[in-house]
Amino acid sequence: MSTTSMVEVLDPRVEPIPEQAIIAPRPSSLDGVSIGLLANGKQNSAELLEMVYEVLADRYDFSVVIAKNKGNASRPCPEDLLDELAERCDVVVTSTGD
């Protein structure tokens, strides 16, 4: 008895952003902006963001800091949390832990 099976090989490389892509505008400085810190729920993701925040806070004076954790790395971020960050923050930094 003979069985044949196919193996699909996936290419993990990402293409560069195409010229016609629309990219969110970047602020010229982080001074005075409201910054959001969104941890993805993995172990150490909140701690990593705290360290990133400390480095940034040494250089910039933020108007507001909003730290959130989406709670479950295997699920998309809840829509209400995304809406809140979009409404209240000028810039959002996300993290993945482990």
C-alpha positions as CSV (number, residue, x, y, z in Angstrom):
1,M,0.0,0.0,0.0
2,S,1.3,3.4,-1.0
3,T,0.2,6.7,0.3
4,T,1.2,10.1,-1.0
5,S,1.1,13.3,1.1
6,M,1.8,16.8,0.2
7,V,3.8,19.2,2.4
8,E,3.1,22.9,2.0
9,V,6.1,25.1,2.6
10,L,5.2,28.6,3.7
11,D,7.5,31.6,3.1
12,P,7.7,33.8,6.2
13,R,9.3,36.8,4.5
14,V,7.3,40.0,4.3
15,E,7.3,42.2,1.2
16,P,8.3,45.8,1.8
17,I,5.5,48.3,2.1
18,P,4.4,49.2,-1.4
19,E,4.7,52.8,-2.5
20,Q,0.9,53.2,-2.8
21,A,0.3,52.1,0.8
22,I,-1.1,54.6,3.2
23,I,0.9,54.8,6.4
24,A,-0.3,56.6,9.5
25,P,1.5,60.0,9.9
26,R,4.2,60.1,12.5
27,P,4.6,63.0,14.9
28,S,7.7,65.0,14.5
29,S,8.3,64.7,18.3
30,L,6.8,62.7,21.2
31,D,6.9,65.7,23.5
32,G,3.4,66.6,24.6
33,V,1.7,63.6,23.0
34,S,-0.7,61.2,24.7
35,I,0.9,57.7,24.5
36,G,-0.8,54.4,24.8
37,L,1.0,51.2,25.9
38,L,-0.7,48.1,24.8
39,A,0.6,44.7,26.1
40,N,-0.7,41.6,24.3
41,G,-1.2,39.5,27.4
42,K,1.9,37.2,27.0
43,Q,4.1,36.8,30.0
44,N,6.5,39.8,30.3
45,S,4.8,41.9,27.7
46,A,3.7,44.5,30.3
47,E,7.1,44.5,31.8
48,L,8.7,45.1,28.4
49,L,6.4,48.0,27.8
50,E,7.3,49.5,31.1
51,M,11.0,49.4,30.2
52,V,10.3,51.0,26.8
53,Y,8.2,53.7,28.5
54,E,11.1,54.4,31.0
55,V,13.5,54.9,28.1
56,L,11.1,57.1,26.2
57,A,10.2,59.1,29.3
58,D,13.8,60.0,29.8
59,R,13.7,61.8,26.4
60,Y,10.1,63.0,26.1
61,D,7.5,64.7,28.2
62,F,4.2,63.0,27.6
63,S,0.9,64.7,28.3
64,V,-0.9,61.4,29.2
65,V,0.1,57.8,29.5
66,I,-2.5,55.1,29.1
67,A,-1.4,51.5,29.8
68,K,-3.6,48.6,28.8
69,N,-3.3,44.9,28.4
70,K,-5.5,43.1,25.9
71,G,-5.3,40.0,28.1
72,N,-5.1,37.2,25.6
73,A,-2.3,37.0,23.0
74,S,-4.2,34.4,21.0
75,R,-7.2,36.6,20.4
76,P,-7.6,39.9,18.5
77,C,-7.6,43.0,20.6
78,P,-11.2,43.8,21.7
79,E,-12.8,46.4,19.5
80,D,-13.7,48.7,22.4
81,L,-10.1,48.7,23.7
82,L,-8.9,49.7,20.2
83,D,-11.5,52.4,20.0
84,E,-10.5,53.8,23.3
85,L,-6.8,53.9,22.4
86,A,-7.6,55.5,19.0
87,E,-9.7,58.1,20.7
88,R,-7.4,59.0,23.6
89,C,-3.9,58.4,22.2
90,D,-1.7,60.2,19.7
91,V,0.7,57.3,19.6
92,V,0.4,53.6,20.7
93,V,3.3,51.2,21.4
94,T,2.5,47.5,21.5
95,S,4.5,44.6,22.9
96,T,4.8,40.9,22.8
97,G,6.3,39.0,25.7
98,D,7.7,35.6,26.6
